[in-house]
């Protein structure tokens, strides 16, 4: 599939790669914002379970 979409000259390859890289970076940023967060454990619970 990528072989069909890849343009033959360098200028159009860069023009195609630019938006793809931008979308990739936006998805990483979105995953950091909307991703699953780890539950926070309070220090009181930690002291009780540690013995």
mmJSON file of the N, C-alpha and C atoms, coordinates in Angstrom:
{"data_MODEL":{"atom_site":{
"group_PDB":["ATOM","ATOM","ATOM","ATOM","ATOM","ATOM","ATOM","ATOM","ATOM","ATOM","ATOM","ATOM","ATOM","ATOM","ATOM","ATOM","ATOM","ATOM","ATOM","ATOM","ATOM","ATOM","ATOM","ATOM","ATOM","ATOM","ATOM","ATOM","ATOM","ATOM","ATOM","ATOM","ATOM","ATOM","ATOM","ATOM","ATOM","ATOM","ATOM","ATOM","ATOM","ATOM","ATOM","ATOM","ATOM","ATOM","ATOM","ATOM","ATOM","ATOM","ATOM","ATOM","ATOM","ATOM","ATOM","ATOM","ATOM","ATOM","ATOM","ATOM","ATOM","ATOM","ATOM","ATOM","ATOM","ATOM","ATOM","ATOM","ATOM","ATOM","ATOM","ATOM","ATOM","ATOM","ATOM","ATOM","ATOM","ATOM","ATOM","ATOM","ATOM","ATOM","ATOM","ATOM","ATOM","ATOM","ATOM","ATOM","ATOM","ATOM","ATOM","ATOM","ATOM","ATOM","ATOM","ATOM","ATOM","ATOM","ATOM","ATOM","ATOM","ATOM","ATOM","ATOM","ATOM","ATOM","ATOM","ATOM","ATOM","ATOM","ATOM","ATOM","ATOM","ATOM","ATOM","ATOM","ATOM","ATOM","ATOM","ATOM","ATOM","ATOM","ATOM","ATOM","ATOM","ATOM","ATOM","ATOM","ATOM","ATOM","ATOM","ATOM","ATOM","ATOM","ATOM","ATOM","ATOM","ATOM","ATOM","ATOM","ATOM","ATOM","ATOM","ATOM","ATOM","ATOM","ATOM","ATOM","ATOM","ATOM","ATOM","ATOM","ATOM"],
"id":[1,2,3,4,5,6,7,8,9,10,11,12,13,14,15,16,17,18,19,20,21,22,23,24,25,26,27,28,29,30,31,32,33,34,35,36,37,38,39,40,41,42,43,44,45,46,47,48,49,50,51,52,53,54,55,56,57,58,59,60,61,62,63,64,65,66,67,68,69,70,71,72,73,74,75,76,77,78,79,80,81,82,83,84,85,86,87,88,89,90,91,92,93,94,95,96,97,98,99,100,101,102,103,104,105,106,107,108,109,110,111,112,113,114,115,116,117,118,119,120,121,122,123,124,125,126,127,128,129,130,131,132,133,134,135,136,137,138,139,140,141,142,143,144,145,146,147,148,149,150,151,152,153],
"type_symbol":["N","C","C","N","C","C","N","C","C","N","C","C","N","C","C","N","C","C","N","C","C","N","C","C","N","C","C","N","C","C","N","C","C","N","C","C","N","C","C","N","C","C","N","C","C","N","C","C","N","C","C","N","C","C","N","C","C","N","C","C","N","C","C","N","C","C","N","C","C","N","C","C","N","C","C","N","C","C","N","C","C","N","C","C","N","C","C","N","C","C","N","C","C","N","C","C","N","C","C","N","C","C","N","C","C","N","C","C","N","C","C","N","C","C","N","C","C","N","C","C","N","C","C","N","C","C","N","C","C","N","C","C","N","C","C","N","C","C","N","C","C","N","C","C","N","C","C","N","C","C","N","C","C"],
"label_atom_id":["N","CA","C","N","CA","C","N","CA","C","N","CA","C","N","CA","C","N","CA","C","N","CA","C","N","CA","C","N","CA","C","N","CA","C","N","CA","C","N","CA","C","N","CA","C","N","CA","C","N","CA","C","N","CA","C","N","CA","C","N","CA","C","N","CA","C","N","CA","C","N","CA","C","N","CA","C","N","CA","C","N","CA","C","N","CA","C","N","CA","C","N","CA","C","N","CA","C","N","CA","C","N","CA","C","N","CA","C","N","CA","C","N","CA","C","N","CA","C","N","CA","C","N","CA","C","N","CA","C","N","CA","C","N","CA","C","N","CA","C","N","CA","C","N","CA","C","N","CA","C","N","CA","C","N","CA","C","N","CA","C","N","CA","C","N","CA","C","N","CA","C","N","CA","C","N","CA","C"],
"label_alt_id":[null,null,null,null,null,null,null,null,null,null,null,null,null,null,null,null,null,null,null,null,null,null,null,null,null,null,null,null,null,null,null,null,null,null,null,null,null,null,null,null,null,null,null,null,null,null,null,null,null,null,null,null,null,null,null,null,null,null,null,null,null,null,null,null,null,null,null,null,null,null,null,null,null,null,null,null,null,null,null,null,null,null,null,null,null,null,null,null,null,null,null,null,null,null,null,null,null,null,null,null,null,null,null,null,null,null,null,null,null,null,null,null,null,null,null,null,null,null,null,null,null,null,null,null,null,null,null,null,null,null,null,null,null,null,null,null,null,null,null,null,null,null,null,null,null,null,null,null,null,null,null,null,null],
"label_comp_id":["UNK","UNK","UNK","UNK","UNK","UNK","UNK","UNK","UNK","UNK","UNK","UNK","UNK","UNK","UNK","UNK","UNK","UNK","UNK","UNK","UNK","UNK","UNK","UNK","UNK","UNK","UNK","UNK","UNK","UNK","UNK","UNK","UNK","UNK","UNK","UNK","UNK","UNK","UNK","UNK","UNK","UNK","UNK","UNK","UNK","UNK","UNK","UNK","UNK","UNK","UNK","UNK","UNK","UNK","UNK","UNK","UNK","UNK","UNK","UNK","UNK","UNK","UNK","UNK","UNK","UNK","UNK","UNK","UNK","UNK","UNK","UNK","UNK","UNK","UNK","UNK","UNK","UNK","UNK","UNK","UNK","UNK","UNK","UNK","UNK","UNK","UNK","UNK","UNK","UNK","UNK","UNK","UNK","UNK","UNK","UNK","UNK","UNK","UNK","UNK","UNK","UNK","UNK","UNK","UNK","UNK","UNK","UNK","UNK","UNK","UNK","UNK","UNK","UNK","UNK","UNK","UNK","UNK","UNK","UNK","UNK","UNK","UNK","UNK","UNK","UNK","UNK","UNK","UNK","UNK","UNK","UNK","UNK","UNK","UNK","UNK","UNK","UNK","UNK","UNK","UNK","UNK","UNK","UNK","UNK","UNK","UNK","UNK","UNK","UNK","UNK","UNK","UNK"],
"label_asym_id":["A","A","A","A","A","A","A","A","A","A","A","A","A","A","A","A","A","A","A","A","A","A","A","A","A","A","A","A","A","A","A","A","A","A","A","A","A","A","A","A","A","A","A","A","A","A","A","A","A","A","A","A","A","A","A","A","A","A","A","A","A","A","A","A","A","A","A","A","A","A","A","A","A","A","A","A","A","A","A","A","A","A","A","A","A","A","A","A","A","A","A","A","A","A","A","A","A","A","A","A","A","A","A","A","A","A","A","A","A","A","A","A","A","A","A","A","A","A","A","A","A","A","A","A","A","A","A","A","A","A","A","A","A","A","A","A","A","A","A","A","A","A","A","A","A","A","A","A","A","A","A","A","A"],
"label_entity_id":["1","1","1","1","1","1","1","1","1","1","1","1","1","1","1","1","1","1","1","1","1","1","1","1","1","1","1","1","1","1","1","1","1","1","1","1","1","1","1","1","1","1","1","1","1","1","1","1","1","1","1","1","1","1","1","1","1","1","1","1","1","1","1","1","1","1","1","1","1","1","1","1","1","1","1","1","1","1","1","1","1","1","1","1","1","1","1","1","1","1","1","1","1","1","1","1","1","1","1","1","1","1","1","1","1","1","1","1","1","1","1","1","1","1","1","1","1","1","1","1","1","1","1","1","1","1","1","1","1","1","1","1","1","1","1","1","1","1","1","1","1","1","1","1","1","1","1","1","1","1","1","1","1"],
"label_seq_id":[1,1,1,2,2,2,3,3,3,4,4,4,5,5,5,6,6,6,7,7,7,8,8,8,9,9,9,10,10,10,11,11,11,12,12,12,13,13,13,14,14,14,15,15,15,16,16,16,17,17,17,18,18,18,19,19,19,20,20,20,21,21,21,22,22,22,23,23,23,24,24,24,25,25,25,26,26,26,27,27,27,28,28,28,29,29,29,30,30,30,31,31,31,32,32,32,33,33,33,34,34,34,35,35,35,36,36,36,37,37,37,38,38,38,39,39,39,40,40,40,41,41,41,42,42,42,43,43,43,44,44,44,45,45,45,46,46,46,47,47,47,48,48,48,49,49,49,50,50,50,51,51,51],
"pdbx_PDB_ins_code":[null,null,null,null,null,null,null,null,null,null,null,null,null,null,null,null,null,null,null,null,null,null,null,null,null,null,null,null,null,null,null,null,null,null,null,null,null,null,null,null,null,null,null,null,null,null,null,null,null,null,null,null,null,null,null,null,null,null,null,null,null,null,null,null,null,null,null,null,null,null,null,null,null,null,null,null,null,null,null,null,null,null,null,null,null,null,null,null,null,null,null,null,null,null,null,null,null,null,null,null,null,null,null,null,null,null,null,null,null,null,null,null,null,null,null,null,null,null,null,null,null,null,null,null,null,null,null,null,null,null,null,null,null,null,null,null,null,null,null,null,null,null,null,null,null,null,null,null,null,null,null,null,null],
"Cartn_x":[0.821,0.0,0.867,1.911,2.78,3.541,3.853,4.563,3.7,2.407,1.506,1.393,1.35,1.164,2.436,3.597,4.849,5.129,5.265,5.563,7.019,7.322,8.668,9.73,9.357,10.396,10.448,11.569,11.865,10.919,10.62,9.788,8.4,7.774,6.445,6.506,7.624,7.783,7.814,8.531,8.596,7.228,6.532,5.203,4.216,4.422,3.554,3.98,5.276,5.768,5.497,5.52,5.303,4.0,2.861,1.596,1.504,2.115,2.077,2.842,3.993,4.772,4.007,3.373,2.584,1.425,0.725,-0.36,0.154,1.335,1.94,2.24,2.821,3.151,1.885,0.847,-0.42,-1.024,-0.901,-1.45,-0.688,0.622,1.399,0.973,0.819,0.383,-1.007,-1.909,-3.256,-3.255,-2.373,-2.284,-1.796,-0.895,-0.424,-1.534,-2.368,-3.444,-4.595,-5.056,-6.263,-5.982,-4.726,-4.38,-4.783,-4.719,-5.085,-4.048,-4.522,-3.621,-3.491,-2.317,-2.084,-2.803,-3.382,-4.045,-3.012,-3.343,-2.418,-2.711,-1.667,-1.795,-1.344,-2.182,-1.815,-0.707,0.019,1.123,0.607,-0.616,-1.184,-1.409,-1.953,-2.168,-0.843,0.16,1.466,2.111,1.997,2.589,1.891,0.563,-0.178,0.152,0.342,0.59,2.054,2.96,4.379,4.803,3.985,4.301,4.742],
"Cartn_y":[-1.191,0.0,1.257,1.277,2.452,2.641,1.571,1.69,2.366,2.212,2.857,4.349,4.72,6.119,6.951,6.342,7.082,7.742,9.068,9.762,9.559,9.7,9.387,10.449,11.718,12.739,13.215,13.846,14.192,15.264,16.258,17.368,16.882,16.073,15.586,14.561,13.863,12.962,13.768,14.892,15.751,16.368,16.78,17.364,16.343,15.089,14.039,13.639,13.624,13.197,14.24,15.514,16.581,16.431,16.383,16.214,14.893,13.836,12.552,12.626,13.282,13.447,14.32,15.375,16.252,15.491,14.672,13.873,12.883,12.317,11.391,12.105,13.3,14.052,14.471,14.856,15.223,14.022,12.834,11.645,11.298,11.501,11.266,12.248,13.521,14.538,14.208,13.775,13.405,12.2,11.253,10.074,10.454,11.425,11.88,12.58,13.329,14.062,13.136,12.32,11.528,10.08,9.721,8.341,7.946,6.655,6.124,6.56,7.14,7.627,6.581,6.526,5.594,6.099,5.201,5.649,6.141,7.234,7.785,7.168,6.734,6.134,7.168,7.421,8.414,7.863,8.756,8.332,7.602,7.91,7.23,5.75,5.443,4.047,3.317,3.996,3.379,3.007,3.872,3.592,2.425,2.323,1.234,-0.117,-0.159,-1.441,-1.856,-0.913,-1.274,-1.946,-1.868,-2.618,-1.748],
"Cartn_z":[0.0,0.0,0.0,0.801,0.854,-0.45,-1.133,-2.409,-3.461,-3.367,-4.324,-4.027,-2.758,-2.389,-2.451,-2.376,-2.331,-3.676,-3.686,-4.939,-5.357,-6.649,-7.128,-6.844,-6.726,-6.542,-5.09,-4.74,-3.348,-2.815,-3.611,-3.138,-2.709,-3.516,-3.14,-2.009,-1.874,-0.724,0.57,0.544,1.728,2.004,0.937,1.108,1.671,1.392,1.918,3.334,3.596,4.902,5.981,5.624,6.608,7.372,6.688,7.415,8.177,7.657,8.363,9.68,9.662,10.892,11.879,11.374,12.229,12.881,12.119,12.687,13.726,13.49,14.445,15.765,15.678,16.888,17.638,16.91,17.546,18.27,17.683,18.335,19.611,19.617,20.838,21.928,21.552,22.502,23.05,22.181,22.612,23.536,23.276,24.144,25.536,25.616,26.926,27.697,26.987,27.655,28.045,27.098,27.305,27.689,27.852,28.167,29.573,29.835,31.144,32.168,33.24,34.277,35.38,35.985,37.078,38.329,39.103,40.338,41.347,41.999,42.987,44.346,45.014,46.331,47.346,48.343,49.349,50.246,50.889,51.758,52.991,53.432,54.593,54.289,53.12,52.738,52.565,52.05,51.835,53.168,54.163,55.472,56.164,55.991,56.629,56.01,54.702,54.046,54.114,54.38,54.375,55.685,56.697,57.892,58.99],
"occupancy":[1.0,1.0,1.0,1.0,1.0,1.0,1.0,1.0,1.0,1.0,1.0,1.0,1.0,1.0,1.0,1.0,1.0,1.0,1.0,1.0,1.0,1.0,1.0,1.0,1.0,1.0,1.0,1.0,1.0,1.0,1.0,1.0,1.0,1.0,1.0,1.0,1.0,1.0,1.0,1.0,1.0,1.0,1.0,1.0,1.0,1.0,1.0,1.0,1.0,1.0,1.0,1.0,1.0,1.0,1.0,1.0,1.0,1.0,1.0,1.0,1.0,1.0,1.0,1.0,1.0,1.0,1.0,1.0,1.0,1.0,1.0,1.0,1.0,1.0,1.0,1.0,1.0,1.0,1.0,1.0,1.0,1.0,1.0,1.0,1.0,1.0,1.0,1.0,1.0,1.0,1.0,1.0,1.0,1.0,1.0,1.0,1.0,1.0,1.0,1.0,1.0,1.0,1.0,1.0,1.0,1.0,1.0,1.0,1.0,1.0,1.0,1.0,1.0,1.0,1.0,1.0,1.0,1.0,1.0,1.0,1.0,1.0,1.0,1.0,1.0,1.0,1.0,1.0,1.0,1.0,1.0,1.0,1.0,1.0,1.0,1.0,1.0,1.0,1.0,1.0,1.0,1.0,1.0,1.0,1.0,1.0,1.0,1.0,1.0,1.0,1.0,1.0,1.0],
"B_iso_or_equiv":[0.0,0.0,0.0,0.0,0.0,0.0,0.0,0.0,0.0,0.0,0.0,0.0,0.0,0.0,0.0,0.0,0.0,0.0,0.0,0.0,0.0,0.0,0.0,0.0,0.0,0.0,0.0,0.0,0.0,0.0,0.0,0.0,0.0,0.0,0.0,0.0,0.0,0.0,0.0,0.0,0.0,0.0,0.0,0.0,0.0,0.0,0.0,0.0,0.0,0.0,0.0,0.0,0.0,0.0,0.0,0.0,0.0,0.0,0.0,0.0,0.0,0.0,0.0,0.0,0.0,0.0,0.0,0.0,0.0,0.0,0.0,0.0,0.0,0.0,0.0,0.0,0.0,0.0,0.0,0.0,0.0,0.0,0.0,0.0,0.0,0.0,0.0,0.0,0.0,0.0,0.0,0.0,0.0,0.0,0.0,0.0,0.0,0.0,0.0,0.0,0.0,0.0,0.0,0.0,0.0,0.0,0.0,0.0,0.0,0.0,0.0,0.0,0.0,0.0,0.0,0.0,0.0,0.0,0.0,0.0,0.0,0.0,0.0,0.0,0.0,0.0,0.0,0.0,0.0,0.0,0.0,0.0,0.0,0.0,0.0,0.0,0.0,0.0,0.0,0.0,0.0,0.0,0.0,0.0,0.0,0.0,0.0,0.0,0.0,0.0,0.0,0.0,0.0],
"pdbx_formal_charge":[null,null,null,null,null,null,null,null,null,null,null,null,null,null,null,null,null,null,null,null,null,null,null,null,null,null,null,null,null,null,null,null,null,null,null,null,null,null,null,null,null,null,null,null,null,null,null,null,null,null,null,null,null,null,null,null,null,null,null,null,null,null,null,null,null,null,null,null,null,null,null,null,null,null,null,null,null,null,null,null,null,null,null,null,null,null,null,null,null,null,null,null,null,null,null,null,null,null,null,null,null,null,null,null,null,null,null,null,null,null,null,null,null,null,null,null,null,null,null,null,null,null,null,null,null,null,null,null,null,null,null,null,null,null,null,null,null,null,null,null,null,null,null,null,null,null,null,null,null,null,null,null,null],
"auth_seq_id":[1,1,1,2,2,2,3,3,3,4,4,4,5,5,5,6,6,6,7,7,7,8,8,8,9,9,9,10,10,10,11,11,11,12,12,12,13,13,13,14,14,14,15,15,15,16,16,16,17,17,17,18,18,18,19,19,19,20,20,20,21,21,21,22,22,22,23,23,23,24,24,24,25,25,25,26,26,26,27,27,27,28,28,28,29,29,29,30,30,30,31,31,31,32,32,32,33,33,33,34,34,34,35,35,35,36,36,36,37,37,37,38,38,38,39,39,39,40,40,40,41,41,41,42,42,42,43,43,43,44,44,44,45,45,45,46,46,46,47,47,47,48,48,48,49,49,49,50,50,50,51,51,51],
"auth_comp_id":["UNK","UNK","UNK","UNK","UNK","UNK","UNK","UNK","UNK","UNK","UNK","UNK","UNK","UNK","UNK","UNK","UNK","UNK","UNK","UNK","UNK","UNK","UNK","UNK","UNK","UNK","UNK","UNK","UNK","UNK","UNK","UNK","UNK","UNK","UNK","UNK","UNK","UNK","UNK","UNK","UNK","UNK","UNK","UNK","UNK","UNK","UNK","UNK","UNK","UNK","UNK","UNK","UNK","UNK","UNK","UNK","UNK","UNK","UNK","UNK","UNK","UNK","UNK","UNK","UNK","UNK","UNK","UNK","UNK","UNK","UNK","UNK","UNK","UNK","UNK","UNK","UNK","UNK","UNK","UNK","UNK","UNK","UNK","UNK","UNK","UNK","UNK","UNK","UNK","UNK","UNK","UNK","UNK","UNK","UNK","UNK","UNK","UNK","UNK","UNK","UNK","UNK","UNK","UNK","UNK","UNK","UNK","UNK","UNK","UNK","UNK","UNK","UNK","UNK","UNK","UNK","UNK","UNK","UNK","UNK","UNK","UNK","UNK","UNK","UNK","UNK","UNK","UNK","UNK","UNK","UNK","UNK","UNK","UNK","UNK","UNK","UNK","UNK","UNK","UNK","UNK","UNK","UNK","UNK","UNK","UNK","UNK","UNK","UNK","UNK","UNK","UNK","UNK"],
"auth_asym_id":["A","A","A","A","A","A","A","A","A","A","A","A","A","A","A","A","A","A","A","A","A","A","A","A","A","A","A","A","A","A","A","A","A","A","A","A","A","A","A","A","A","A","A","A","A","A","A","A","A","A","A","A","A","A","A","A","A","A","A","A","A","A","A","A","A","A","A","A","A","A","A","A","A","A","A","A","A","A","A","A","A","A","A","A","A","A","A","A","A","A","A","A","A","A","A","A","A","A","A","A","A","A","A","A","A","A","A","A","A","A","A","A","A","A","A","A","A","A","A","A","A","A","A","A","A","A","A","A","A","A","A","A","A","A","A","A","A","A","A","A","A","A","A","A","A","A","A","A","A","A","A","A","A"],
"auth_atom_id":["N","CA","C","N","CA","C","N","CA","C","N","CA","C","N","CA","C","N","CA","C","N","CA","C","N","CA","C","N","CA","C","N","CA","C","N","CA","C","N","CA","C","N","CA","C","N","CA","C","N","CA","C","N","CA","C","N","CA","C","N","CA","C","N","CA","C","N","CA","C","N","CA","C","N","CA","C","N","CA","C","N","CA","C","N","CA","C","N","CA","C","N","CA","C","N","CA","C","N","CA","C","N","CA","C","N","CA","C","N","CA","C","N","CA","C","N","CA","C","N","CA","C","N","CA","C","N","CA","C","N","CA","C","N","CA","C","N","CA","C","N","CA","C","N","CA","C","N","CA","C","N","CA","C","N","CA","C","N","CA","C","N","CA","C","N","CA","C","N","CA","C","N","CA","C","N","CA","C"],
"pdbx_PDB_model_num":[1,1,1,1,1,1,1,1,1,1,1,1,1,1,1,1,1,1,1,1,1,1,1,1,1,1,1,1,1,1,1,1,1,1,1,1,1,1,1,1,1,1,1,1,1,1,1,1,1,1,1,1,1,1,1,1,1,1,1,1,1,1,1,1,1,1,1,1,1,1,1,1,1,1,1,1,1,1,1,1,1,1,1,1,1,1,1,1,1,1,1,1,1,1,1,1,1,1,1,1,1,1,1,1,1,1,1,1,1,1,1,1,1,1,1,1,1,1,1,1,1,1,1,1,1,1,1,1,1,1,1,1,1,1,1,1,1,1,1,1,1,1,1,1,1,1,1,1,1,1,1,1,1]
}}}
